[in-house]
């Protein structure tokens, strides 16, 4: 019980102290704020697709019907692609 009370007090103090401080200013030393160019190109993801993915996208754009070509079941393809269930 004592540990729970101490944890509650610590969290309460932390939230109060973090809200009372003004937001940090952008420092000149921070390289992300000085960077003018985007980190990745907007079309980086689609440029690195495989042949079949590009063909599926072309067909979907022309017919307005989402087409998925798979070699195997959906579960097997998702497992190979590393998609969560």
C-alpha positions in Angstrom: 0.0 0.0 0.0 2.8 2.4 0.9 4.5 1.8 -2.5 1.3 2.6 -4.3 0.9 5.9 -2.4 4.5 6.8 -3.1 4.0 6.0 -6.8 0.9 8.2 -6.9 2.6 11.1 -5.3 5.6 10.9 -7.6 3.4 10.8 -10.7 1.3 13.7 -9.3 4.4 15.8 -8.7 5.9 14.9 -12.1 2.8 16.0 -13.9 2.5 19.3 -11.9 6.2 20.1 -12.5 6.1 19.2 -16.2 3.0 21.4 -16.8 4.4 24.4 -14.9 7.6 24.7 -17.1 7.4 26.7 -20.4 8.0 24.7 -23.6 11.6 24.4 -24.6 12.7 26.7 -27.4 14.2 25.4 -30.6 17.9 25.4 -30.2 20.3 26.1 -33.1 22.2 23.0 -32.1 19.3 20.8 -32.9 20.0 19.4 -36.4 16.4 18.4 -37.1 15.1 22.0 -36.9 17.9 23.3 -39.1 17.3 20.6 -41.8 15.4 22.2 -44.7 15.0 19.2 -47.0 12.6 16.4 -46.1 14.2 13.3 -44.5 12.5 11.0 -47.0 11.0 11.7 -50.3 7.1 11.6 -50.2 7.0 8.8 -52.8 9.9 6.8 -51.2 7.6 4.0 -50.1 5.9 3.4 -53.5 9.2 3.7 -55.5 10.5 0.7 -53.7 7.5 -1.6 -54.3 7.9 -4.8 -56.3 6.6 -5.4 -59.8 3.3 -7.0 -58.8 2.5 -4.3 -56.3 3.1 -1.6 -58.9 0.8 -3.5 -61.4 -1.9 -3.9 -58.7 -1.8 -0.1 -58.1 -2.1 0.7 -61.8 -5.1 -1.6 -62.2 -6.7 -0.2 -59.0 -6.3 3.4 -60.3 -7.8 2.7 -63.7 -10.7 0.5 -62.6 -11.4 1.9 -59.1 -11.6 -1.7 -57.8 -9.0 -2.8 -55.3 -7.3 -5.9 -56.8 -5.0 -8.1 -54.8 -3.0 -10.9 -56.5 -1.6 -13.4 -54.1 0.3 -16.7 -54.4 -1.3 -18.6 -51.5 -3.8 -17.8 -48.8 -4.2 -14.3 -47.2 -2.9 -15.6 -43.9 0.2 -17.1 -45.5 1.0 -13.9 -47.4 0.5 -11.7 -44.4 2.8 -14.0 -42.4 5.5 -13.7 -45.1 5.1 -9.9 -45.2 5.3 -9.7 -41.4 1.9 -8.2 -40.9 0.3 -8.6 -37.5 -3.0 -10.5 -37.2 
